[in-house]
Structures are given as C-alpha cells and as structure tokens.
Amino acid sequence: LTFASFAIALLADILTKWLITDVVMRPPRDMEVTPFFNLTLGFNTGVSFGMFSDVFAGRPLLLAGLMMAIAAALLVWALR
C-alpha cells in the first residue's frame, strides 16, 4: 500500500509538471486567468524560495553535496 501510494504520487507529480511546462504554459509562459490574476511560470534555482541562488548558480553539485552532508549528519545524529 505504501509503495503504491508513493508510485501514484510520483506519477501525478511528473504528469502535472509535464502538463504545465509543455502543454499549458507555452511561451511566453504567462496565462491570464482573470483580469487581475495571471499565472507566470518560474523556476526556483536556489534553496527555499530562491535563497542563495547567486551562490549556487552554475554549481548544482555544490548544493547537492551540501544537502547530502547535512542528511548524513542528521542520520548519524539520529542513530546515536
């Protein structure tokens, strides 16, 4: 049951991202919903809410390495 739920959630995530990036939001990547509300496609290139995007721009392996080090440290801490 858990794996099936995970697989369904993963497929739904992939499908909705594909729909938005390739089907719904074709260039110029803006969609007017109402006269006062527009949807604009944007990508988060930093950490949370784009923080430190200038530090990690062009260095995705640095961010991945930092996240793995933090996860490993938390795992070691939790096991002790």
C-alpha positions, 0 to 999 in steps of 0.5 A: 500500500505504501509503495503504491501510494508513493508510485501514484504520487510520483506519477501525478507529480511528473504528469502535472509538471509535464502538463504545465511546462509543455502543454499549458504554459507555452511561451511566453509562459504567462496565462491570464486567468482573470483580469487581475490574476495571471499565472507566470511560470518560474523556476526556483534555482536556489534553496527555499524560495530562491535563497542563495541562488547567486551562490549556487548558480552554475554549481548544482553539485555544490548544493547537492553535496551540501544537502547530502552532508547535512542528511548524513549528519542528521542520520548519524545524529539520529542513530546515536 
